[in-house]
Amino acid sequence: MTDKKLPLVYKPVGLAFGWAGGLVAGRLFRTTWKMVRGEDDAPDALDRERGWGEILLAAAVQGAIFSVVRSAVDRAGAVAIERSTGTWPDTGGQGRS
């Protein structure tokens, strides 16, 4: 397998892992929010009943969780591709696409 074809192989794998990671991150956020605030539902930005602090706290916690899960999933996928093909799925220094 050539290095030029590897990103094409990696994209569907990355997409599947990303989808699964999003589900995990969503569940982890809901569980975390329930532990932090004791509420089942996190505030939405357009929720009139919630204050700025609570909305921004929820957004920060959610963003941090999603970022950590996405990075872990991306890294695990890259390691799996490298183990199966012998080549690291380099994006040419472009980062996420």
C-alpha positions in Angstrom: 0.0 0.0 0.0 1.4 3.4 -0.9 1.5 6.4 1.4 -0.7 8.4 -1.0 -3.6 5.9 -0.7 -3.4 5.6 3.1 -5.5 8.8 3.8 -8.3 7.3 1.6 -8.2 4.2 3.8 -8.0 6.1 7.0 -10.9 8.5 6.3 -13.8 5.9 6.5 -12.2 4.4 9.6 -11.7 7.8 11.1 -15.3 8.7 10.3 -16.7 5.6 12.0 -14.5 6.1 15.1 -15.5 9.8 15.2 -19.2 8.9 15.1 -18.7 6.4 17.9 -16.6 8.9 19.9 -19.3 11.5 19.6 -21.8 9.1 21.1 -19.4 8.3 24.0 -18.6 12.0 24.5 -22.3 12.9 24.7 -23.0 10.2 27.2 -19.9 11.2 29.2 -20.9 14.8 29.2 -24.5 14.0 30.4 -23.0 11.9 33.2 -20.5 14.6 34.2 -23.1 17.3 34.1 -25.4 15.2 36.4 -22.5 14.7 38.8 -21.5 18.4 38.8 -24.9 20.0 38.9 -27.3 17.2 39.9 -29.4 17.9 36.8 -30.4 15.6 34.0 -30.3 18.3 31.3 -27.5 20.8 30.7 -28.5 24.3 29.9 -28.9 25.4 26.3 -27.6 28.7 25.2 -31.1 29.9 24.4 -32.6 28.8 27.7 -34.1 32.0 29.2 -34.2 30.5 32.7 -30.4 29.9 32.9 -27.7 32.5 33.6 -24.5 33.3 31.6 -22.3 31.5 34.1 -24.2 28.3 34.0 -24.5 28.3 30.2 -20.7 29.0 29.7 -19.8 26.4 32.3 -21.8 23.8 30.5 -20.3 24.8 27.1 -16.7 24.7 28.6 -17.2 21.2 30.2 -18.8 19.9 27.0 -16.1 21.3 24.8 -13.3 19.8 27.0 -14.9 16.4 27.0 -15.5 16.3 23.3 -12.0 17.5 22.6 -10.4 14.9 24.8 -12.6 12.1 23.4 -11.9 13.2 19.8 -8.2 13.3 20.3 -8.2 9.9 22.0 -10.2 8.4 19.2 -8.1 10.0 16.5 -4.9 8.8 18.1 -6.3 5.3 18.6 -7.3 5.1 15.0 -3.9 6.3 13.8 -2.2 3.7 15.9 -4.5 1.0 14.6 -3.8 2.0 11.0 -0.1 2.0 11.7 -0.2 -1.4 13.2 -2.2 -2.9 10.4 -0.4 -1.2 7.4 3.0 -0.2 8.9 2.4 3.4 7.9 1.3 6.3 10.0 -1.7 8.2 8.5 0.1 11.5 8.1 -2.1 14.4 6.8 0.9 16.2 5.4 1.0 18.7 8.3 -2.6 19.9 7.5 -4.1 18.7 10.8 -7.7 17.5 10.8 -9.6 17.7 7.6 
